[in-house]
Amino acid sequence: MTSFLVHRNGHPATTEELAPLAFAGYAHFTAMQVRDGKIRGVDLHLERLRFASLKLFGRAMPDEQVRSLLRAAVKASPPDVSLTITMSPPQGEFTADGYTGDPDVLIRTGEPASGPAGPLTLTMVEYERVLPAVKHVGEVAKTYFMRQAVREGFDDAAFIDRQGRLSEATIWNLAFWDGTTVVWPKADMLTGTTMGIVRRQLDRLGVPQRTQPITLADLPTLAGAVVMNSWTPGVAVHQIGPIQLPEAPRFLALLHQAHQAEPLTHC
């Protein structure tokens, strides 16, 4: 077994198969961490892929077929890896014709990841993603704003919409703490699979949660902030724009506890 694998439609991808996909820009994906050959929140990943396929292609591959491709890739990889599934239409992009047939499914595995240690500082950028509910490829703005933030002395960037509401960060969801309750921002955004895992496990743990619009003016009233994605359920954020945020070790611990409560399962 190798630590890096690329499968196309369930089999090792050849150069000839990958060449047409090298510049594919009409596609969607989901990313996850595999540990001991198991994954947290498989149902959420399948739901994400199904929703995005219906939105972009007008049709979706059956969940069990996706699971079969996922199992083949996990079986051929080391027990601990990062894994990304990307789906694109066989007819390619820049066509107005309807899509027929199953999408091309590209699965890539690589070294496992756990995210930065933090705490992080985030600059604020006015930006709204196209089709924010879809995890689609080709989003140059994410890397552009991340690099711009680093040049300005920050670690990364958080997005605010035209209404002045915080939505998400470049490759992260945002979550906040008011001292007793987990506060999720209300705005158009991508709902992350880790976010979904944490939310349902916080419910099971009896931790209160609410969703509300969060603006720059609201930040001084909050008792902590984090970012989360497939790497980690929480990295502390100590600054957003000009606003300093307090340390919130209990908040961070709760998020990690909730994530650990989600069982790792086979595909």
C-alpha positions as CSV (number, residue, x, y, z in Angstrom):
1,M,0.0,0.0,0.0
2,T,1.1,3.6,-0.7
3,S,0.3,6.7,1.2
4,F,-1.0,8.4,-1.9
5,L,-3.7,7.0,-4.1
6,V,-5.8,8.2,-7.0
7,H,-8.8,6.2,-8.1
8,R,-11.1,7.0,-11.0
9,N,-14.5,5.3,-10.9
10,G,-13.1,2.6,-8.5
11,H,-9.8,1.8,-10.2
12,P,-6.3,3.2,-10.2
13,A,-6.3,6.2,-12.5
14,T,-4.1,6.3,-15.5
15,T,-2.4,9.4,-17.0
16,E,-4.8,9.2,-20.0
17,E,-7.8,9.1,-17.7
18,L,-6.5,12.0,-15.6
19,A,-5.5,14.3,-18.5
20,P,-9.1,15.5,-19.4
21,L,-9.8,16.2,-15.7
22,A,-6.6,18.2,-15.1
23,F,-8.4,21.5,-15.7
24,A,-12.0,20.5,-14.9
25,G,-13.7,23.4,-13.2
26,Y,-17.3,22.2,-13.0
27,A,-17.2,19.7,-10.2
28,H,-17.9,19.3,-6.5
29,F,-16.2,17.4,-3.7
30,T,-16.1,16.3,-0.1
31,A,-13.0,15.8,2.1
32,M,-12.6,13.6,5.2
33,Q,-10.1,12.1,7.6
34,V,-9.8,8.3,7.7
35,R,-8.6,6.8,10.9
36,D,-8.0,3.0,11.3
37,G,-9.9,2.6,8.0
38,K,-13.0,4.3,9.4
39,I,-14.7,7.6,8.9
40,R,-16.9,9.9,11.0
41,G,-20.1,11.2,9.5
42,V,-20.3,9.1,6.4
43,D,-24.0,9.9,6.1
44,L,-23.2,13.6,6.0
45,H,-20.6,13.2,3.3
46,L,-23.1,11.1,1.2
47,E,-25.8,13.7,1.7
48,R,-23.4,16.5,0.6
49,L,-22.4,14.6,-2.6
50,R,-26.0,13.8,-3.4
51,F,-27.2,17.4,-2.9
52,A,-24.4,18.8,-4.9
53,S,-24.8,16.4,-7.8
54,L,-28.5,17.1,-8.0
55,K,-27.8,20.9,-8.0
56,L,-25.0,20.8,-10.6
57,F,-25.8,17.8,-12.7
58,G,-29.5,17.2,-12.2
59,R,-29.0,13.7,-11.1
60,A,-27.1,11.8,-8.3
61,M,-25.2,8.6,-8.0
62,P,-26.9,6.1,-5.6
63,D,-25.4,6.2,-2.1
64,E,-24.4,2.6,-2.1
65,Q,-22.5,3.0,-5.4
66,V,-20.6,5.9,-3.8
67,R,-19.9,3.8,-0.7
68,S,-18.5,1.0,-2.9
69,L,-16.0,3.4,-4.5
70,L,-15.1,4.8,-1.1
71,R,-14.5,1.3,0.3
72,A,-12.2,0.4,-2.6
73,A,-10.1,3.5,-2.0
74,V,-9.9,3.0,1.8
75,K,-9.0,-0.6,1.4
76,A,-6.1,0.2,-0.9
77,S,-4.8,3.0,1.4
78,P,-3.0,3.0,4.7
79,P,-5.3,3.0,7.7
80,D,-4.8,6.7,8.4
81,V,-5.2,9.1,5.5
82,S,-6.8,12.3,4.2
83,L,-9.4,11.5,1.5
84,T,-11.1,13.6,-1.1
85,I,-13.9,12.6,-3.4
86,T,-14.5,14.8,-6.5
87,M,-17.4,14.3,-8.9
88,S,-17.5,15.9,-12.4
89,P,-19.8,15.3,-15.4
90,P,-18.5,13.0,-18.1
91,Q,-19.5,15.6,-20.7
92,G,-17.3,18.2,-19.1
93,E,-18.1,21.9,-18.8
94,F,-18.9,24.9,-21.0
95,T,-21.9,23.1,-22.5
96,A,-25.6,23.9,-22.2
97,D,-26.6,20.3,-22.9
98,G,-28.1,18.3,-20.1
99,Y,-25.9,15.8,-18.3
100,T,-26.6,12.1,-18.7
101,G,-24.9,9.1,-17.1
102,D,-23.0,8.8,-13.9
103,P,-20.4,11.4,-13.0
104,D,-16.7,10.7,-13.0
105,V,-15.7,10.0,-9.5
106,L,-12.1,10.8,-8.6
107,I,-10.9,9.7,-5.1
108,R,-7.5,10.8,-3.8
109,T,-5.8,9.9,-0.6
110,G,-2.8,11.4,1.1
111,E,-1.1,12.1,4.4
112,P,-3.5,12.4,7.4
113,A,-4.0,16.0,8.7
114,S,-5.1,17.5,12.0
115,G,-4.9,21.3,11.2
116,P,-2.9,24.1,12.8
117,A,-2.4,24.4,16.6
118,G,-3.7,28.0,16.8
119,P,-4.7,30.4,18.1
120,L,-5.4,32.1,14.8
121,T,-6.0,35.7,13.7
122,L,-8.4,36.4,10.9
123,T,-8.7,39.4,8.7
124,M,-12.2,40.3,7.5
125,V,-13.1,40.3,3.8
126,E,-16.4,41.2,2.1
127,Y,-17.0,38.1,-0.1
128,E,-19.9,35.9,-0.9
129,R,-19.3,32.5,-2.6
130,V,-21.3,31.5,-5.7
131,L,-23.6,28.6,-4.8
132,P,-22.5,28.7,-1.2
133,A,-24.3,25.5,-0.2
134,V,-22.2,23.5,-2.7
135,K,-18.6,22.5,-2.0
136,H,-17.4,23.1,-5.5
137,V,-14.0,23.3,-7.0
138,G,-12.1,26.2,-8.7
139,E,-12.6,28.8,-5.9
140,V,-9.6,30.9,-6.5
141,A,-10.9,33.5,-4.0
142,K,-10.2,31.2,-1.0
143,T,-6.5,30.9,-1.7
144,Y,-6.2,34.5,-2.8
145,F,-7.8,35.9,0.4
146,M,-5.8,33.5,2.5
147,R,-2.5,34.6,1.0
148,Q,-3.5,38.2,1.2
149,A,-4.3,37.8,4.9
150,V,-0.9,36.3,5.5
151,R,0.8,39.2,3.7
152,E,-1.2,41.6,6.0
153,G,0.1,39.8,9.1
154,F,-2.9,37.6,9.8
155,D,-3.2,33.8,9.6
156,D,-6.3,33.6,7.4
157,A,-9.5,35.4,6.4
158,A,-13.1,35.4,7.5
159,F,-15.9,36.4,5.1
160,I,-18.6,38.9,5.7
161,D,-21.5,39.3,3.3
162,R,-23.1,42.5,1.9
163,Q,-25.3,42.7,5.0
164,G,-22.2,42.8,7.2
165,R,-22.8,39.3,8.6
166,L,-19.9,36.9,9.2
167,S,-20.5,33.7,7.3
168,E,-17.4,31.4,7.1
169,A,-13.7,31.5,6.6
170,T,-11.6,30.6,3.6
171,I,-11.6,26.8,4.2
172,W,-13.4,26.8,7.5
173,N,-16.7,27.1,9.3
174,L,-16.9,29.6,12.1
175,A,-18.4,28.9,15.6
176,F,-18.7,31.2,18.6
177,W,-19.2,30.9,22.3
178,D,-21.2,33.3,24.6
179,G,-20.1,31.5,27.8
180,T,-22.8,28.9,28.0
181,T,-24.1,28.5,24.4
182,V,-22.5,27.6,21.1
183,V,-23.4,30.3,18.6
184,W,-23.5,29.5,14.9
185,P,-23.4,32.4,12.3
186,K,-26.6,32.9,10.3
187,A,-25.7,33.7,6.6
188,D,-25.5,31.9,3.3
189,M,-22.6,29.4,3.7
190,L,-21.4,25.9,3.2
191,T,-22.5,23.7,6.1
192,G,-19.5,21.6,6.8
193,T,-19.6,17.9,7.6
194,T,-17.6,18.5,10.8
195,M,-20.0,21.2,11.7
196,G,-22.9,18.8,11.2
197,I,-21.2,16.1,13.3
198,V,-20.4,18.6,16.1
199,R,-24.0,20.0,16.1
200,R,-25.7,16.7,16.4
201,Q,-23.3,15.5,19.1
202,L,-23.7,18.7,21.1
203,D,-27.4,18.1,21.0
204,R,-26.9,14.6,22.4
205,L,-24.6,16.0,25.1
206,G,-27.2,18.6,26.1
207,V,-25.1,21.6,25.2
208,P,-27.2,24.6,24.2
209,Q,-26.8,26.0,20.6
210,R,-28.4,28.8,18.6
211,T,-28.0,30.4,15.2
212,Q,-28.0,34.2,14.8
213,P,-26.5,36.9,12.5
214,I,-23.1,37.9,13.8
215,T,-21.6,41.2,12.8
216,L,-18.4,43.0,13.7
217,A,-20.4,44.9,16.4
218,D,-21.4,41.6,18.0
219,L,-17.9,40.2,18.4
220,P,-17.0,42.1,21.6
221,T,-20.1,40.5,23.3
222,L,-18.8,37.0,22.6
223,A,-16.6,34.8,24.8
224,G,-14.7,32.9,22.2
225,A,-14.4,31.8,18.6
226,V,-13.1,28.9,16.6
227,V,-12.7,27.6,13.0
228,M,-13.4,24.0,12.1
229,N,-13.2,21.8,9.0
230,S,-12.5,18.2,8.1
231,W,-9.1,18.4,9.8
232,T,-10.3,19.4,13.2
233,P,-13.5,20.3,15.2
234,G,-11.9,23.4,16.6
235,V,-8.9,25.7,16.4
236,A,-9.1,28.8,18.6
237,V,-9.4,32.2,17.0
238,H,-8.2,35.1,19.1
239,Q,-8.8,38.0,16.7
240,I,-11.2,38.7,13.8
241,G,-10.5,42.0,12.1
242,P,-9.7,44.6,14.8
243,I,-11.5,42.7,17.5
244,Q,-9.7,40.6,20.1
245,L,-11.5,37.5,21.4
246,P,-10.9,35.9,24.8
247,E,-9.5,32.4,25.3
248,A,-12.3,29.9,25.7
249,P,-10.7,26.5,26.7
250,R,-14.0,25.1,27.8
251,F,-15.6,25.9,24.5
252,L,-12.7,24.3,22.6
253,A,-12.9,21.2,24.8
254,L,-16.7,20.8,24.3
255,L,-16.2,20.9,20.5
256,H,-13.5,18.2,20.6
257,Q,-15.6,16.1,23.0
258,A,-18.6,16.3,20.7
259,H,-16.4,15.3,17.7
260,Q,-14.9,12.3,19.6
261,A,-18.5,11.2,20.6
262,E,-19.2,10.6,16.9
263,P,-18.3,7.0,16.2
264,L,-15.8,6.1,13.5
265,T,-17.5,3.6,11.1
266,H,-16.6,1.6,8.1
267,C,-17.9,2.9,4.8
